[in-house]
Amino acid sequence: MKISTFTKAIASGVALSAVMAGAAMADGALVYDGGGKFDKSFNEAAYTGAERFKAEGGNYQDLEISGDAMREQAVRQFASRGNNPIVLPGFSWETALRAVAPEFPDTKFTIIDTVVDLPNVQSVVFKEQEGSYLVGILAAMQSESGKIGVVPAFNFDLLEAFACGYAQGAKSVNPDIEILETYVGTGFEAFNDPVKATEVAKSQLDQGVDVIFQVAGGAGAGVLQAAADAGKFSIGVDSNQNHLHPGSVLTSMTKRVDVATYNAMKGVEDGTWAPGLVVLGLAEDGVGAAFDDNNAELITPEMTAAVEKATADIVSGAVTVHDFRTDKQCPSL
């Protein structure tokens, strides 16, 4: 039976109202981006930060949206019920936030991954290019074929910042290394398409790539799986994904969305939350390469030393990693 768009809208509204009915005044709120709470990547990192806040005695409400039509409604309803702060992980929230935040000047909003310049909004962004530079070094040192890949969800400036940093790091090791870049799709829906991501990864592997960096959120699970199935290496993103395929995931470019989420909720609780721009890079431990028991056998002492040197050089300013977003150009891709 075909369900009309109108019926779906009513169902979504009922579901949202049911969630909101349980929202307590003054609790924080976290509304996940596409891909859902347990995407093992970006959203799950936000959840981890909120859970840390909860473990310390705080409380929050959360919601997984079923589509873009719910964005503005979800933010407005949390705000109208007094939830504070409202944390919105993902650049896809910008339009909804710009519409709702002015209506609730006493509510504090934290958006992650984009900048919204409003008096009651805190914008947290990352120097993704710096962390990606480190994993690019590891990819080049691991590669035997001289070909590595990167799979962004789609052609978007933020995702290109990852890809460009990765390319710069790789070419700092091997100037002649070949880097293939292939998109999963053409829009935000690509973050939710692991099947297509698998196909894209297989295509790169067929062309001789032996290390692939996924920059596709939840869809990236398909990239990691394809590399593992082929006996090659992958690189996770946002959360530490080393544990998903131990021995195949070379490392992960961690982006501390968990810290941004925790800080927002804790900041409102203790009175230190402030609007404006927060930028987290290597110097602030906001990004980095993940090392743990799951990839310990893959990382040589030479790799560790190379990452440590690059980190020190970037933090000191001896090395500057070009940010694609500044001029829409990448000198290494």
C-alpha positions as CSV (number, residue, x, y, z in Angstrom):
1,M,0.0,0.0,0.0
2,K,1.4,3.4,-0.9
3,I,1.6,5.8,2.0
4,S,1.1,9.5,1.0
5,T,3.5,12.2,1.8
6,F,0.8,13.8,3.9
7,T,0.3,10.6,6.0
8,K,4.1,10.4,6.5
9,A,4.2,14.0,7.7
10,I,1.5,13.3,10.2
11,A,3.2,10.1,11.4
12,S,6.5,12.0,11.8
13,G,4.8,14.8,13.7
14,V,3.1,12.3,16.1
15,A,6.4,10.5,16.7
16,L,8.2,13.8,17.4
17,S,5.4,15.0,19.7
18,A,5.7,11.7,21.6
19,V,9.4,12.2,22.1
20,M,8.9,15.8,23.1
21,A,6.3,14.9,25.7
22,G,9.0,13.3,27.7
23,A,11.4,16.2,27.5
24,A,12.1,17.9,30.8
25,M,12.5,21.6,31.3
26,A,16.2,22.7,31.5
27,D,17.5,19.4,30.2
28,G,19.9,19.7,27.3
29,A,18.9,18.3,23.9
30,L,20.8,16.6,21.2
31,V,19.3,16.1,17.7
32,Y,21.3,13.8,15.5
33,D,22.0,14.4,11.8
34,G,21.2,12.0,9.0
35,G,22.7,8.5,9.6
36,G,21.2,8.1,13.1
37,K,22.6,7.9,16.6
38,F,24.6,4.7,16.1
39,D,26.3,5.4,12.8
40,K,29.6,4.4,14.4
41,S,31.0,7.8,13.2
42,F,29.9,11.4,13.6
43,N,26.5,11.1,15.3
44,E,27.7,8.4,17.7
45,A,30.6,10.7,18.8
46,A,28.0,13.3,19.7
47,Y,26.1,10.7,21.6
48,T,29.2,9.6,23.5
49,G,29.8,13.2,24.6
50,A,26.2,13.5,25.8
51,E,26.5,10.2,27.7
52,R,29.6,11.4,29.4
53,F,27.7,14.5,30.6
54,K,24.8,12.2,31.8
55,A,27.3,9.9,33.6
56,E,28.4,12.9,35.6
57,G,24.9,13.7,36.8
58,G,23.5,15.7,34.0
59,N,20.5,14.9,31.8
60,Y,19.5,15.4,28.2
61,Q,16.9,14.4,25.7
62,D,17.8,13.2,22.2
63,L,16.1,12.6,18.9
64,E,16.8,10.8,15.6
65,I,15.1,12.6,12.7
66,S,13.6,10.5,9.9
67,G,14.1,13.2,7.2
68,D,15.0,16.8,6.5
69,A,11.3,17.8,6.9
70,M,11.7,17.2,10.7
71,R,14.7,19.5,11.2
72,E,13.0,22.8,11.9
73,Q,10.1,21.3,13.8
74,A,12.4,19.3,16.1
75,V,14.6,22.3,17.0
76,R,11.6,24.6,17.5
77,Q,9.8,22.0,19.8
78,F,12.8,21.4,21.9
79,A,13.3,25.2,22.3
80,S,9.6,25.8,23.1
81,R,9.8,23.2,25.9
82,G,12.8,24.9,27.5
83,N,15.5,22.5,26.7
84,N,18.9,24.2,27.1
85,P,21.3,23.9,25.4
86,I,20.2,22.4,22.1
87,V,23.2,20.7,20.4
88,L,23.0,20.2,16.6
89,P,25.8,18.1,15.2
90,G,26.2,18.6,11.5
91,F,26.3,21.4,8.9
92,S,22.9,20.2,7.6
93,W,21.3,22.0,10.6
94,E,22.3,25.5,9.6
95,T,19.0,26.4,7.8
96,A,16.8,25.2,10.6
97,L,18.9,26.9,13.2
98,R,18.9,30.2,11.4
99,A,15.1,30.1,11.3
100,V,14.5,29.0,15.0
101,A,17.3,30.6,17.1
102,P,16.1,34.2,16.7
103,E,12.6,33.1,18.0
104,F,14.2,31.9,21.3
105,P,16.8,34.4,22.3
106,D,17.2,32.9,25.8
107,T,17.9,29.4,24.5
108,K,21.5,28.4,23.9
109,F,22.3,26.5,20.7
110,T,25.5,24.8,19.8
111,I,26.0,23.8,16.2
112,I,28.9,21.6,15.1
113,D,30.7,21.8,11.7
114,T,29.4,25.1,10.5
115,V,29.2,28.7,11.6
116,V,26.0,30.5,12.4
117,D,26.7,34.0,13.6
118,L,23.8,34.7,16.0
119,P,24.0,36.0,19.6
120,N,22.7,32.8,21.2
121,V,24.6,30.4,19.0
122,Q,28.0,28.7,19.6
123,S,29.6,27.4,16.5
124,V,32.2,24.6,16.8
125,V,34.4,23.8,13.8
126,F,37.5,21.7,13.4
127,K,40.7,21.8,11.5
128,E,39.9,18.6,9.7
129,Q,42.8,19.1,7.3
130,E,45.3,18.8,10.2
131,G,44.1,15.4,11.4
132,S,43.7,14.2,7.8
133,Y,47.3,15.2,7.1
134,L,48.4,12.7,9.8
135,V,46.4,9.8,8.4
136,G,47.7,10.6,4.9
137,I,51.2,10.1,6.2
138,L,50.2,6.7,7.5
139,A,48.5,5.8,4.3
140,A,51.5,6.6,2.2
141,M,53.9,4.7,4.5
142,Q,51.6,1.7,4.5
143,S,50.9,1.6,0.7
144,E,52.8,-0.8,-1.4
145,S,51.1,0.0,-4.7
146,G,51.8,3.7,-4.6
147,K,48.0,4.3,-5.0
148,I,45.7,5.4,-2.2
149,G,42.1,6.5,-2.2
150,V,39.7,8.8,-0.4
151,V,35.9,8.5,-0.6
152,P,33.9,11.5,0.5
153,A,30.1,11.3,0.7
154,F,29.8,14.0,-2.0
155,N,31.5,17.1,-3.4
156,F,31.2,19.5,-0.4
157,D,33.8,21.9,0.9
158,L,34.0,20.4,4.4
159,L,34.6,17.0,3.0
160,E,37.1,18.3,0.5
161,A,39.1,19.7,3.5
162,F,39.5,16.1,4.7
163,A,40.5,14.9,1.3
164,C,43.0,17.7,0.7
165,G,44.7,17.3,4.1
166,Y,45.0,13.6,3.5
167,A,46.6,14.2,0.1
168,Q,49.1,16.7,1.5
169,G,50.1,14.3,4.3
170,A,50.6,11.5,1.8
171,K,52.7,13.6,-0.6
172,S,54.9,14.8,2.2
173,V,56.0,11.1,2.4
174,N,55.9,10.2,-1.3
175,P,55.5,13.1,-3.7
176,D,54.8,10.7,-6.6
177,I,51.9,8.8,-4.8
178,E,48.7,8.6,-6.8
179,I,45.5,9.6,-4.9
180,L,42.1,8.6,-6.3
181,E,39.1,10.6,-5.1
182,T,35.6,9.2,-5.7
183,Y,32.2,10.4,-4.3
184,V,29.5,8.1,-2.9
185,G,26.7,10.4,-4.3
186,T,25.7,13.9,-5.0
187,G,24.0,15.2,-1.9
188,F,23.4,14.7,1.8
189,E,21.6,11.4,1.3
190,A,25.0,9.9,0.4
191,F,25.8,9.7,4.1
192,N,23.2,7.0,4.4
193,D,24.2,4.8,1.4
194,P,26.7,2.2,2.5
195,V,25.8,0.0,-0.5
196,K,27.0,2.6,-2.9
197,A,30.0,3.4,-0.8
198,T,31.0,-0.3,-1.0
199,E,30.7,-0.1,-4.8
200,V,32.9,3.0,-4.9
201,A,35.5,1.4,-2.7
202,K,35.6,-1.7,-4.8
203,S,36.1,0.4,-7.9
204,Q,39.2,2.0,-6.3
205,L,40.5,-1.3,-5.1
206,D,40.2,-2.7,-8.6
207,Q,42.4,0.2,-9.8
208,G,45.2,-0.8,-7.5
209,V,44.4,1.3,-4.4
210,D,45.5,-0.4,-1.2
211,V,44.6,2.1,1.4
212,I,41.2,4.0,1.4
213,F,40.1,6.9,3.7
214,Q,36.4,7.1,4.1
215,V,34.9,10.5,4.6
216,A,31.2,9.5,4.3
217,G,29.8,9.1,7.8
218,G,27.5,6.1,8.2
219,A,27.9,5.2,4.6
220,G,31.7,4.8,5.2
221,A,31.0,1.4,6.9
222,G,30.7,0.1,3.3
223,V,34.2,1.4,2.5
224,L,35.7,-0.3,5.6
225,Q,34.0,-3.5,4.8
226,A,35.1,-3.5,1.1
227,A,38.7,-3.0,2.1
228,A,38.6,-5.7,4.7
229,D,37.0,-8.2,2.3
230,A,39.8,-7.4,-0.2
231,G,42.6,-7.8,2.3
232,K,43.5,-4.1,2.0
233,F,43.5,-1.2,4.4
234,S,41.0,1.5,5.3
235,I,41.0,4.6,7.4
236,G,38.0,5.5,9.6
237,V,36.7,9.0,10.3
238,D,35.2,11.1,13.1
239,S,35.0,8.3,15.7
240,N,37.7,5.7,16.3
241,Q,36.7,3.0,14.0
242,N,39.7,0.8,14.4
243,H,37.7,-1.8,16.2
244,L,35.3,-2.4,13.3
245,H,37.8,-4.5,11.3
246,P,40.9,-5.0,13.4
247,G,44.0,-5.6,11.3
248,S,42.3,-3.9,8.3
249,V,41.5,-0.4,9.6
250,L,44.9,1.2,9.6
251,T,43.8,4.2,11.8
252,S,41.0,6.6,12.1
253,M,41.0,10.4,11.8
254,T,39.3,11.3,15.0
255,K,37.3,14.4,15.3
256,R,36.2,15.2,18.9
257,V,32.6,15.8,18.3
258,D,32.1,14.1,21.7
259,V,34.2,16.9,23.4
260,A,32.2,19.6,21.6
261,T,28.9,18.1,22.7
262,Y,30.0,17.5,26.3
263,N,31.5,21.0,26.6
264,A,28.2,22.6,25.4
265,M,26.1,20.7,27.9
266,K,28.6,21.1,30.7
267,G,29.1,24.7,29.9
268,V,25.5,25.6,30.3
269,E,25.4,23.7,33.6
270,D,28.3,25.5,35.1
271,G,27.8,28.8,33.4
272,T,30.8,28.8,31.1
273,W,29.0,28.4,27.8
274,A,29.6,31.3,25.5
275,P,28.3,32.1,22.0
276,G,30.7,32.6,19.1
277,L,33.3,30.6,17.3
278,V,35.2,27.7,18.7
279,V,38.0,26.1,16.5
280,L,39.5,22.8,17.5
281,G,42.7,21.5,15.7
282,L,45.7,19.5,16.7
283,A,46.9,22.0,19.2
284,E,43.5,21.7,21.0
285,D,43.4,17.9,20.7
286,G,40.3,18.4,18.6
287,V,41.5,16.1,15.7
288,G,44.1,13.3,15.4
289,A,45.0,9.8,14.3
290,A,43.8,6.9,16.5
291,F,46.2,4.4,17.9
292,D,45.0,1.5,20.1
293,D,45.3,-2.2,20.5
294,N,43.3,-2.8,17.3
295,N,45.9,-1.3,15.0
296,A,49.0,-1.7,17.2
297,E,50.4,-4.5,14.9
298,L,50.0,-2.3,11.8
299,I,51.7,0.8,13.1
300,T,55.5,0.6,13.0
301,P,57.8,2.8,15.2
302,E,58.7,4.7,12.0
303,M,55.0,5.5,11.5
304,T,54.6,6.7,15.0
305,A,57.7,8.9,14.8
306,A,56.5,10.4,11.6
307,V,53.1,11.3,13.0
308,E,54.6,12.7,16.2
309,K,57.0,14.9,14.2
310,A,54.2,16.1,11.9
311,T,52.0,16.9,14.9
312,A,54.8,18.9,16.6
313,D,55.5,20.8,13.3
314,I,51.9,21.7,12.7
315,V,51.3,22.8,16.3
316,S,54.5,24.9,16.3
317,G,53.6,26.4,12.9
318,A,56.6,24.9,11.1
319,V,54.2,23.1,8.8
320,T,50.9,24.7,7.7
321,V,48.3,22.4,6.2
322,H,46.4,24.1,3.5
323,D,42.6,24.3,4.1
324,F,40.6,23.7,1.0
325,R,37.8,25.9,2.3
326,T,40.0,29.1,2.1
327,D,40.2,29.1,-1.7
328,K,38.5,26.0,-3.1
329,Q,41.8,24.7,-4.2
330,C,44.0,21.7,-3.2
331,P,47.6,21.8,-4.1
332,S,48.0,18.0,-3.8
333,L,44.9,16.6,-5.5
